[in-house]
Amino acid sequence: MTDSNEPRKIDLAEAMRQKLQQKKQQQAASNKPGFTGTQQTKAMKSQNTKKPNNQRRRTGGS
């Protein structure tokens, strides 16, 4: 029984390092001229459209 097709277990720190490395590579690729990336940053939303937090009113806070 070979488990070479299963991903090997790594600790959280190593997983985060790999994720950060992937992110850096994607950013480096998106900085190249003529690159049309599929993963664009989201357009910023105005905070005026956010639903207000009614927790203080609900809980009877002062």
CHARMM internal coordinates of N, CA and C (Angstrom, degrees):
IC EDIT
DIST 1 N 1 CA 1.4490
DIST 1 CA 1 C 1.5199
ANGL 1 N 1 CA 1 C 109.50
DIST 1 C 2 N 1.3109
ANGL 1 CA 1 C 2 N 116.28
DIHE 1 N 1 CA 1 C 2 N 116.84
DIST 2 N 2 CA 1.4635
ANGL 1 C 2 N 2 CA 120.27
DIHE 1 CA 1 C 2 N 2 CA 178.03
DIST 2 CA 2 C 1.5143
ANGL 2 N 2 CA 2 C 108.81
DIHE 1 C 2 N 2 CA 2 C -106.70
DIST 2 C 3 N 1.3259
ANGL 2 CA 2 C 3 N 115.33
DIHE 2 N 2 CA 2 C 3 N 133.63
DIST 3 N 3 CA 1.4520
ANGL 2 C 3 N 3 CA 119.28
DIHE 2 CA 2 C 3 N 3 CA 178.70
DIST 3 CA 3 C 1.5268
ANGL 3 N 3 CA 3 C 110.20
DIHE 2 C 3 N 3 CA 3 C -109.20
DIST 3 C 4 N 1.3291
ANGL 3 CA 3 C 4 N 115.69
DIHE 3 N 3 CA 3 C 4 N 36.03
DIST 4 N 4 CA 1.4592
ANGL 3 C 4 N 4 CA 119.72
DIHE 3 CA 3 C 4 N 4 CA -178.66
DIST 4 CA 4 C 1.5248
ANGL 4 N 4 CA 4 C 111.53
DIHE 3 C 4 N 4 CA 4 C -72.75
DIST 4 C 5 N 1.3330
ANGL 4 CA 4 C 5 N 118.47
DIHE 4 N 4 CA 4 C 5 N -21.54
DIST 5 N 5 CA 1.4517
ANGL 4 C 5 N 5 CA 119.99
DIHE 4 CA 4 C 5 N 5 CA 179.48
DIST 5 CA 5 C 1.5239
ANGL 5 N 5 CA 5 C 111.88
DIHE 4 C 5 N 5 CA 5 C -83.67
DIST 5 C 6 N 1.3367
ANGL 5 CA 5 C 6 N 118.34
DIHE 5 N 5 CA 5 C 6 N -12.59
DIST 6 N 6 CA 1.4600
ANGL 5 C 6 N 6 CA 121.17
DIHE 5 CA 5 C 6 N 6 CA 176.75
DIST 6 CA 6 C 1.5229
ANGL 6 N 6 CA 6 C 109.27
DIHE 5 C 6 N 6 CA 6 C -85.37
DIST 6 C 7 N 1.3278
ANGL 6 CA 6 C 7 N 117.32
DIHE 6 N 6 CA 6 C 7 N 143.81
DIST 7 N 7 CA 1.4620
ANGL 6 C 7 N 7 CA 118.59
DIHE 6 CA 6 C 7 N 7 CA 177.15
DIST 7 CA 7 C 1.5233
ANGL 7 N 7 CA 7 C 110.73
DIHE 6 C 7 N 7 CA 7 C -67.87
DIST 7 C 8 N 1.3202
ANGL 7 CA 7 C 8 N 116.20
DIHE 7 N 7 CA 7 C 8 N 138.65
DIST 8 N 8 CA 1.4516
ANGL 7 C 8 N 8 CA 118.52
DIHE 7 CA 7 C 8 N 8 CA -178.61
DIST 8 CA 8 C 1.5205
ANGL 8 N 8 CA 8 C 109.16
DIHE 7 C 8 N 8 CA 8 C -75.43
DIST 8 C 9 N 1.3290
ANGL 8 CA 8 C 9 N 115.66
DIHE 8 N 8 CA 8 C 9 N 152.29
DIST 9 N 9 CA 1.4504
ANGL 8 C 9 N 9 CA 119.71
DIHE 8 CA 8 C 9 N 9 CA -176.88
DIST 9 CA 9 C 1.5227
ANGL 9 N 9 CA 9 C 109.29
DIHE 8 C 9 N 9 CA 9 C -78.13
DIST 9 C 10 N 1.3293
ANGL 9 CA 9 C 10 N 115.53
DIHE 9 N 9 CA 9 C 10 N 132.62
DIST 10 N 10 CA 1.4563
ANGL 9 C 10 N 10 CA 120.87
DIHE 9 CA 9 C 10 N 10 CA 177.94
DIST 10 CA 10 C 1.5131
ANGL 10 N 10 CA 10 C 108.22
DIHE 9 C 10 N 10 CA 10 C -130.70
DIST 10 C 11 N 1.3209
ANGL 10 CA 10 C 11 N 115.91
DIHE 10 N 10 CA 10 C 11 N 157.16
DIST 11 N 11 CA 1.4562
ANGL 10 C 11 N 11 CA 118.24
DIHE 10 CA 10 C 11 N 11 CA 179.75
DIST 11 CA 11 C 1.5197
ANGL 11 N 11 CA 11 C 110.36
DIHE 10 C 11 N 11 CA 11 C -79.12
DIST 11 C 12 N 1.3172
ANGL 11 CA 11 C 12 N 116.24
DIHE 11 N 11 CA 11 C 12 N 168.70
DIST 12 N 12 CA 1.4537
ANGL 11 C 12 N 12 CA 121.92
DIHE 11 CA 11 C 12 N 12 CA -173.92
DIST 12 CA 12 C 1.5216
ANGL 12 N 12 CA 12 C 111.53
DIHE 11 C 12 N 12 CA 12 C -62.71
DIST 12 C 13 N 1.3159
ANGL 12 CA 12 C 13 N 117.30
DIHE 12 N 12 CA 12 C 13 N -39.72
DIST 13 N 13 CA 1.4627
ANGL 12 C 13 N 13 CA 120.47
DIHE 12 CA 12 C 13 N 13 CA -178.93
DIST 13 CA 13 C 1.5304
ANGL 13 N 13 CA 13 C 110.84
DIHE 12 C 13 N 13 CA 13 C -61.97
DIST 13 C 14 N 1.3116
ANGL 13 CA 13 C 14 N 116.79
DIHE 13 N 13 CA 13 C 14 N -41.42
DIST 14 N 14 CA 1.4660
ANGL 13 C 14 N 14 CA 120.81
DIHE 13 CA 13 C 14 N 14 CA 179.24
DIST 14 CA 14 C 1.5226
ANGL 14 N 14 CA 14 C 110.53
DIHE 13 C 14 N 14 CA 14 C -66.68
DIST 14 C 15 N 1.3228
ANGL 14 CA 14 C 15 N 116.62
DIHE 14 N 14 CA 14 C 15 N -39.28
DIST 15 N 15 CA 1.4606
ANGL 14 C 15 N 15 CA 120.62
DIHE 14 CA 14 C 15 N 15 CA 178.61
DIST 15 CA 15 C 1.5247
ANGL 15 N 15 CA 15 C 110.70
DIHE 14 C 15 N 15 CA 15 C -63.86
DIST 15 C 16 N 1.3178
ANGL 15 CA 15 C 16 N 117.01
DIHE 15 N 15 CA 15 C 16 N -40.86
DIST 16 N 16 CA 1.4616
ANGL 15 C 16 N 16 CA 120.99
DIHE 15 CA 15 C 16 N 16 CA 179.12
DIST 16 CA 16 C 1.5256
ANGL 16 N 16 CA 16 C 110.46
DIHE 15 C 16 N 16 CA 16 C -66.68
DIST 16 C 17 N 1.3262
ANGL 16 CA 16 C 17 N 117.08
DIHE 16 N 16 CA 16 C 17 N -38.84
DIST 17 N 17 CA 1.4694
ANGL 16 C 17 N 17 CA 120.25
DIHE 16 CA 16 C 17 N 17 CA 177.49
DIST 17 CA 17 C 1.5227
ANGL 17 N 17 CA 17 C 110.81
DIHE 16 C 17 N 17 CA 17 C -61.52
DIST 17 C 18 N 1.3246
ANGL 17 CA 17 C 18 N 116.54
DIHE 17 N 17 CA 17 C 18 N -43.42
DIST 18 N 18 CA 1.4572
ANGL 17 C 18 N 18 CA 120.29
DIHE 17 CA 17 C 18 N 18 CA -179.77
DIST 18 CA 18 C 1.5258
ANGL 18 N 18 CA 18 C 110.54
DIHE 17 C 18 N 18 CA 18 C -65.23
DIST 18 C 19 N 1.3298
ANGL 18 CA 18 C 19 N 116.75
DIHE 18 N 18 CA 18 C 19 N -40.33
DIST 19 N 19 CA 1.4620
ANGL 18 C 19 N 19 CA 121.03
DIHE 18 CA 18 C 19 N 19 CA -179.83
DIST 19 CA 19 C 1.5211
ANGL 19 N 19 CA 19 C 110.33
DIHE 18 C 19 N 19 CA 19 C -64.75
DIST 19 C 20 N 1.3377
ANGL 19 CA 19 C 20 N 116.29
DIHE 19 N 19 CA 19 C 20 N -41.54
DIST 20 N 20 CA 1.4571
ANGL 19 C 20 N 20 CA 120.65
DIHE 19 CA 19 C 20 N 20 CA 179.29
DIST 20 CA 20 C 1.5224
ANGL 20 N 20 CA 20 C 110.45
DIHE 19 C 20 N 20 CA 20 C -65.81
DIST 20 C 21 N 1.3146
ANGL 20 CA 20 C 21 N 116.95
DIHE 20 N 20 CA 20 C 21 N -38.09
DIST 21 N 21 CA 1.4593
ANGL 20 C 21 N 21 CA 121.06
DIHE 20 CA 20 C 21 N 21 CA 178.65
DIST 21 CA 21 C 1.5258
ANGL 21 N 21 CA 21 C 110.19
DIHE 20 C 21 N 21 CA 21 C -64.10
DIST 21 C 22 N 1.3335
ANGL 21 CA 21 C 22 N 117.19
DIHE 21 N 21 CA 21 C 22 N -42.40
DIST 22 N 22 CA 1.4650
ANGL 21 C 22 N 22 CA 121.00
DIHE 21 CA 21 C 22 N 22 CA 177.54
DIST 22 CA 22 C 1.5181
ANGL 22 N 22 CA 22 C 110.74
DIHE 21 C 22 N 22 CA 22 C -61.18
DIST 22 C 23 N 1.3265
ANGL 22 CA 22 C 23 N 116.16
DIHE 22 N 22 CA 22 C 23 N -42.93
DIST 23 N 23 CA 1.4542
ANGL 22 C 23 N 23 CA 120.76
DIHE 22 CA 22 C 23 N 23 CA -178.57
DIST 23 CA 23 C 1.5244
ANGL 23 N 23 CA 23 C 110.66
DIHE 22 C 23 N 23 CA 23 C -63.92
DIST 23 C 24 N 1.3288
ANGL 23 CA 23 C 24 N 116.69
DIHE 23 N 23 CA 23 C 24 N -41.35
DIST 24 N 24 CA 1.4630
ANGL 23 C 24 N 24 CA 120.52
DIHE 23 CA 23 C 24 N 24 CA 178.96
DIST 24 CA 24 C 1.5313
ANGL 24 N 24 CA 24 C 110.76
DIHE 23 C 24 N 24 CA 24 C -63.84
DIST 24 C 25 N 1.3245
ANGL 24 CA 24 C 25 N 116.33
DIHE 24 N 24 CA 24 C 25 N -40.15
DIST 25 N 25 CA 1.4627
ANGL 24 C 25 N 25 CA 119.86
DIHE 24 CA 24 C 25 N 25 CA 179.36
DIST 25 CA 25 C 1.5232
ANGL 25 N 25 CA 25 C 110.66
DIHE 24 C 25 N 25 CA 25 C -65.20
DIST 25 C 26 N 1.3256
ANGL 25 CA 25 C 26 N 117.33
DIHE 25 N 25 CA 25 C 26 N -39.94
DIST 26 N 26 CA 1.4595
ANGL 25 C 26 N 26 CA 120.21
DIHE 25 CA 25 C 26 N 26 CA 178.72
DIST 26 CA 26 C 1.5198
ANGL 26 N 26 CA 26 C 110.75
DIHE 25 C 26 N 26 CA 26 C -65.15
DIST 26 C 27 N 1.3287
ANGL 26 CA 26 C 27 N 116.64
DIHE 26 N 26 CA 26 C 27 N -40.91
DIST 27 N 27 CA 1.4577
ANGL 26 C 27 N 27 CA 119.77
DIHE 26 CA 26 C 27 N 27 CA 179.72
DIST 27 CA 27 C 1.5193
ANGL 27 N 27 CA 27 C 110.33
DIHE 26 C 27 N 27 CA 27 C -66.27
DIST 27 C 28 N 1.3291
ANGL 27 CA 27 C 28 N 117.10
DIHE 27 N 27 CA 27 C 28 N -39.36
DIST 28 N 28 CA 1.4545
ANGL 27 C 28 N 28 CA 120.68
DIHE 27 CA 27 C 28 N 28 CA 179.32
DIST 28 CA 28 C 1.5250
ANGL 28 N 28 CA 28 C 110.08
DIHE 27 C 28 N 28 CA 28 C -64.52
DIST 28 C 29 N 1.3265
ANGL 28 CA 28 C 29 N 116.00
DIHE 28 N 28 CA 28 C 29 N -38.45
DIST 29 N 29 CA 1.4636
ANGL 28 C 29 N 29 CA 120.01
DIHE 28 CA 28 C 29 N 29 CA 179.24
DIST 29 CA 29 C 1.5241
ANGL 29 N 29 CA 29 C 111.05
DIHE 28 C 29 N 29 CA 29 C -69.55
DIST 29 C 30 N 1.3242
ANGL 29 CA 29 C 30 N 116.88
DIHE 29 N 29 CA 29 C 30 N -35.18
DIST 30 N 30 CA 1.4613
ANGL 29 C 30 N 30 CA 119.13
DIHE 29 CA 29 C 30 N 30 CA -177.20
DIST 30 CA 30 C 1.5229
ANGL 30 N 30 CA 30 C 111.47
DIHE 29 C 30 N 30 CA 30 C -76.82
DIST 30 C 31 N 1.3332
ANGL 30 CA 30 C 31 N 117.74
DIHE 30 N 30 CA 30 C 31 N -16.86
DIST 31 N 31 CA 1.4633
ANGL 30 C 31 N 31 CA 120.49
DIHE 30 CA 30 C 31 N 31 CA 178.71
DIST 31 CA 31 C 1.5250
ANGL 31 N 31 CA 31 C 112.36
DIHE 30 C 31 N 31 CA 31 C -81.48
DIST 31 C 32 N 1.3184
ANGL 31 CA 31 C 32 N 116.47
DIHE 31 N 31 CA 31 C 32 N -10.98
DIST 32 N 32 CA 1.4639
ANGL 31 C 32 N 32 CA 119.22
DIHE 31 CA 31 C 32 N 32 CA -179.82
DIST 32 CA 32 C 1.5288
ANGL 32 N 32 CA 32 C 109.58
DIHE 31 C 32 N 32 CA 32 C -72.42
DIST 32 C 33 N 1.3246
ANGL 32 CA 32 C 33 N 117.96
DIHE 32 N 32 CA 32 C 33 N 141.59
DIST 33 N 33 CA 1.4630
ANGL 32 C 33 N 33 CA 119.73
DIHE 32 CA 32 C 33 N 33 CA 179.66
DIST 33 CA 33 C 1.5297
ANGL 33 N 33 CA 33 C 111.33
DIHE 32 C 33 N 33 CA 33 C -66.79
DIST 33 C 34 N 1.3071
ANGL 33 CA 33 C 34 N 115.83
DIHE 33 N 33 CA 33 C 34 N 142.94
DIST 34 N 34 CA 1.4562
ANGL 33 C 34 N 34 CA 120.60
DIHE 33 CA 33 C 34 N 34 CA 178.12
DIST 34 CA 34 C 1.5099
ANGL 34 N 34 CA 34 C 113.62
DIHE 33 C 34 N 34 CA 34 C 82.68
DIST 34 C 35 N 1.3127
ANGL 34 CA 34 C 35 N 117.24
DIHE 34 N 34 CA 34 C 35 N 5.24
DIST 35 N 35 CA 1.4581
ANGL 34 C 35 N 35 CA 120.17
DIHE 34 CA 34 C 35 N 35 CA -178.86
DIST 35 CA 35 C 1.5132
ANGL 35 N 35 CA 35 C 109.32
DIHE 34 C 35 N 35 CA 35 C -90.64
DIST 35 C 36 N 1.3206
ANGL 35 CA 35 C 36 N 115.79
DIHE 35 N 35 CA 35 C 36 N 125.23
DIST 36 N 36 CA 1.4581
ANGL 35 C 36 N 36 CA 119.19
DIHE 35 CA 35 C 36 N 36 CA 176.53
DIST 36 CA 36 C 1.5145
ANGL 36 N 36 CA 36 C 107.02
DIHE 35 C 36 N 36 CA 36 C -108.06
DIST 36 C 37 N 1.3105
ANGL 36 CA 36 C 37 N 116.03
DIHE 36 N 36 CA 36 C 37 N 93.93
DIST 37 N 37 CA 1.4575
ANGL 36 C 37 N 37 CA 121.36
DIHE 36 CA 36 C 37 N 37 CA -175.95
DIST 37 CA 37 C 1.5059
ANGL 37 N 37 CA 37 C 112.35
DIHE 36 C 37 N 37 CA 37 C -73.12
DIST 37 C 38 N 1.3185
ANGL 37 CA 37 C 38 N 116.50
DIHE 37 N 37 CA 37 C 38 N 144.65
DIST 38 N 38 CA 1.4484
ANGL 37 C 38 N 38 CA 120.05
DIHE 37 CA 37 C 38 N 38 CA 177.94
DIST 38 CA 38 C 1.5181
ANGL 38 N 38 CA 38 C 110.40
DIHE 37 C 38 N 38 CA 38 C -82.47
DIST 38 C 39 N 1.3221
ANGL 38 CA 38 C 39 N 116.66
DIHE 38 N 38 CA 38 C 39 N -22.35
DIST 39 N 39 CA 1.4564
ANGL 38 C 39 N 39 CA 119.86
DIHE 38 CA 38 C 39 N 39 CA -178.52
DIST 39 CA 39 C 1.5249
ANGL 39 N 39 CA 39 C 108.79
DIHE 38 C 39 N 39 CA 39 C -105.92
DIST 39 C 40 N 1.3140
ANGL 39 CA 39 C 40 N 115.76
DIHE 39 N 39 CA 39 C 40 N 89.01
DIST 40 N 40 CA 1.4577
ANGL 39 C 40 N 40 CA 121.38
DIHE 39 CA 39 C 40 N 40 CA 179.39
DIST 40 CA 40 C 1.5159
ANGL 40 N 40 CA 40 C 108.69
DIHE 39 C 40 N 40 CA 40 C -93.11
DIST 40 C 41 N 1.3203
ANGL 40 CA 40 C 41 N 116.41
DIHE 40 N 40 CA 40 C 41 N 158.68
DIST 41 N 41 CA 1.4546
ANGL 40 C 41 N 41 CA 119.77
DIHE 40 CA 40 C 41 N 41 CA 176.83
DIST 41 CA 41 C 1.5258
ANGL 41 N 41 CA 41 C 108.96
DIHE 40 C 41 N 41 CA 41 C -74.16
DIST 41 C 42 N 1.3135
ANGL 41 CA 41 C 42 N 115.90
DIHE 41 N 41 CA 41 C 42 N 149.18
DIST 42 N 42 CA 1.4542
ANGL 41 C 42 N 42 CA 120.47
DIHE 41 CA 41 C 42 N 42 CA -178.24
DIST 42 CA 42 C 1.5244
ANGL 42 N 42 CA 42 C 110.09
DIHE 41 C 42 N 42 CA 42 C -72.33
DIST 42 C 43 N 1.3050
ANGL 42 CA 42 C 43 N 115.77
DIHE 42 N 42 CA 42 C 43 N 146.70
DIST 43 N 43 CA 1.4510
ANGL 42 C 43 N 43 CA 120.13
DIHE 42 CA 42 C 43 N 43 CA 175.08
DIST 43 CA 43 C 1.5194
ANGL 43 N 43 CA 43 C 108.06
DIHE 42 C 43 N 43 CA 43 C -68.18
DIST 43 C 44 N 1.3187
ANGL 43 CA 43 C 44 N 115.78
DIHE 43 N 43 CA 43 C 44 N 140.63
DIST 44 N 44 CA 1.4565
ANGL 43 C 44 N 44 CA 119.26
DIHE 43 CA 43 C 44 N 44 CA -177.44
DIST 44 CA 44 C 1.5269
ANGL 44 N 44 CA 44 C 110.32
DIHE 43 C 44 N 44 CA 44 C -70.15
DIST 44 C 45 N 1.3230
ANGL 44 CA 44 C 45 N 115.23
DIHE 44 N 44 CA 44 C 45 N 139.93
DIST 45 N 45 CA 1.4603
ANGL 44 C 45 N 45 CA 121.11
DIHE 44 CA 44 C 45 N 45 CA 178.32
DIST 45 CA 45 C 1.5096
ANGL 45 N 45 CA 45 C 109.04
DIHE 44 C 45 N 45 CA 45 C -96.17
DIST 45 C 46 N 1.2940
ANGL 45 CA 45 C 46 N 115.59
DIHE 45 N 45 CA 45 C 46 N 143.56
DIST 46 N 46 CA 1.4561
ANGL 45 C 46 N 46 CA 119.59
DIHE 45 CA 45 C 46 N 46 CA 175.03
DIST 46 CA 46 C 1.5174
ANGL 46 N 46 CA 46 C 108.97
DIHE 45 C 46 N 46 CA 46 C -71.26
DIST 46 C 47 N 1.3213
ANGL 46 CA 46 C 47 N 116.41
DIHE 46 N 46 CA 46 C 47 N 140.90
DIST 47 N 47 CA 1.4576
ANGL 46 C 47 N 47 CA 118.93
DIHE 46 CA 46 C 47 N 47 CA 179.94
DIST 47 CA 47 C 1.5193
ANGL 47 N 47 CA 47 C 111.43
DIHE 46 C 47 N 47 CA 47 C -74.19
DIST 47 C 48 N 1.3134
ANGL 47 CA 47 C 48 N 117.92
DIHE 47 N 47 CA 47 C 48 N -11.94
DIST 48 N 48 CA 1.4584
ANGL 47 C 48 N 48 CA 120.00
DIHE 47 CA 47 C 48 N 48 CA 178.39
DIST 48 CA 48 C 1.5164
ANGL 48 N 48 CA 48 C 111.88
DIHE 47 C 48 N 48 CA 48 C -68.81
DIST 48 C 49 N 1.3201
ANGL 48 CA 48 C 49 N 117.60
DIHE 48 N 48 CA 48 C 49 N -21.54
DIST 49 N 49 CA 1.4522
ANGL 48 C 49 N 49 CA 120.41
DIHE 48 CA 48 C 49 N 49 CA -178.36
DIST 49 CA 49 C 1.5211
ANGL 49 N 49 CA 49 C 111.39
DIHE 48 C 49 N 49 CA 49 C -88.92
DIST 49 C 50 N 1.3316
ANGL 49 CA 49 C 50 N 117.09
DIHE 49 N 49 CA 49 C 50 N -3.35
DIST 50 N 50 CA 1.4542
ANGL 49 C 50 N 50 CA 119.61
DIHE 49 CA 49 C 50 N 50 CA -178.57
DIST 50 CA 50 C 1.5157
ANGL 50 N 50 CA 50 C 111.06
DIHE 49 C 50 N 50 CA 50 C -74.62
DIST 50 C 51 N 1.3065
ANGL 50 CA 50 C 51 N 115.79
DIHE 50 N 50 CA 50 C 51 N 148.71
DIST 51 N 51 CA 1.4548
ANGL 50 C 51 N 51 CA 121.27
DIHE 50 CA 50 C 51 N 51 CA 178.27
DIST 51 CA 51 C 1.5334
ANGL 51 N 51 CA 51 C 108.04
DIHE 50 C 51 N 51 CA 51 C -74.51
DIST 51 C 52 N 1.3177
ANGL 51 CA 51 C 52 N 118.38
DIHE 51 N 51 CA 51 C 52 N 132.09
DIST 52 N 52 CA 1.4622
ANGL 51 C 52 N 52 CA 119.41
DIHE 51 CA 51 C 52 N 52 CA -178.83
DIST 52 CA 52 C 1.5185
ANGL 52 N 52 CA 52 C 111.39
DIHE 51 C 52 N 52 CA 52 C -68.79
DIST 52 C 53 N 1.3277
ANGL 52 CA 52 C 53 N 115.33
DIHE 52 N 52 CA 52 C 53 N 151.81
DIST 53 N 53 CA 1.4544
ANGL 52 C 53 N 53 CA 120.82
DIHE 52 CA 52 C 53 N 53 CA 179.64
DIST 53 CA 53 C 1.5259
ANGL 53 N 53 CA 53 C 108.41
DIHE 52 C 53 N 53 CA 53 C -87.35
DIST 53 C 54 N 1.3367
ANGL 53 CA 53 C 54 N 116.50
DIHE 53 N 53 CA 53 C 54 N 112.47
DIST 54 N 54 CA 1.4501
ANGL 53 C 54 N 54 CA 121.52
DIHE 53 CA 53 C 54 N 54 CA -176.89
DIST 54 CA 54 C 1.5163
ANGL 54 N 54 CA 54 C 112.82
DIHE 53 C 54 N 54 CA 54 C -97.26
DIST 54 C 55 N 1.3241
ANGL 54 CA 54 C 55 N 118.10
DIHE 54 N 54 CA 54 C 55 N 18.25
DIST 55 N 55 CA 1.4621
ANGL 54 C 55 N 55 CA 120.39
DIHE 54 CA 54 C 55 N 55 CA -174.93
DIST 55 CA 55 C 1.5221
ANGL 55 N 55 CA 55 C 111.21
DIHE 54 C 55 N 55 CA 55 C -62.74
DIST 55 C 56 N 1.3043
ANGL 55 CA 55 C 56 N 117.34
DIHE 55 N 55 CA 55 C 56 N -40.45
DIST 56 N 56 CA 1.4589
ANGL 55 C 56 N 56 CA 120.01
DIHE 55 CA 55 C 56 N 56 CA -178.02
DIST 56 CA 56 C 1.5332
ANGL 56 N 56 CA 56 C 110.16
DIHE 55 C 56 N 56 CA 56 C -62.72
DIST 56 C 57 N 1.3344
ANGL 56 CA 56 C 57 N 115.93
DIHE 56 N 56 CA 56 C 57 N -41.82
DIST 57 N 57 CA 1.4562
ANGL 56 C 57 N 57 CA 119.17
DIHE 56 CA 56 C 57 N 57 CA 179.71
DIST 57 CA 57 C 1.5279
ANGL 57 N 57 CA 57 C 111.58
DIHE 56 C 57 N 57 CA 57 C -68.85
DIST 57 C 58 N 1.3457
ANGL 57 CA 57 C 58 N 115.61
DIHE 57 N 57 CA 57 C 58 N -39.96
DIST 58 N 58 CA 1.4726
ANGL 57 C 58 N 58 CA 120.03
DIHE 57 CA 57 C 58 N 58 CA -178.48
DIST 58 CA 58 C 1.5294
ANGL 58 N 58 CA 58 C 111.35
DIHE 57 C 58 N 58 CA 58 C -64.84
DIST 58 C 59 N 1.3217
ANGL 58 CA 58 C 59 N 116.32
DIHE 58 N 58 CA 58 C 59 N -41.40
DIST 59 N 59 CA 1.4622
ANGL 58 C 59 N 59 CA 119.49
DIHE 58 CA 58 C 59 N 59 CA -174.19
DIST 59 CA 59 C 1.5114
ANGL 59 N 59 CA 59 C 112.18
DIHE 58 C 59 N 59 CA 59 C -89.12
DIST 59 C 60 N 1.3323
ANGL 59 CA 59 C 60 N 118.10
DIHE 59 N 59 CA 59 C 60 N -0.92
DIST 60 N 60 CA 1.4503
ANGL 59 C 60 N 60 CA 120.42
DIHE 59 CA 59 C 60 N 60 CA 178.53
DIST 60 CA 60 C 1.5138
ANGL 60 N 60 CA 60 C 112.90
DIHE 59 C 60 N 60 CA 60 C 73.49
DIST 60 C 61 N 1.3421
ANGL 60 CA 60 C 61 N 116.73
DIHE 60 N 60 CA 60 C 61 N 29.49
DIST 61 N 61 CA 1.4559
ANGL 60 C 61 N 61 CA 119.84
DIHE 60 CA 60 C 61 N 61 CA 179.58
DIST 61 CA 61 C 1.5091
ANGL 61 N 61 CA 61 C 112.04
DIHE 60 C 61 N 61 CA 61 C -67.10
DIST 61 C 62 N 1.3077
ANGL 61 CA 61 C 62 N 115.82
DIHE 61 N 61 CA 61 C 62 N 155.44
DIST 62 N 62 CA 1.4742
ANGL 61 C 62 N 62 CA 118.98
DIHE 61 CA 61 C 62 N 62 CA -176.60
DIST 62 CA 62 C 1.5039
ANGL 62 N 62 CA 62 C 112.31
DIHE 61 C 62 N 62 CA 62 C -76.52
END
COOR INIT
IC SEED 1 N 1 CA 1 C
IC BUILD
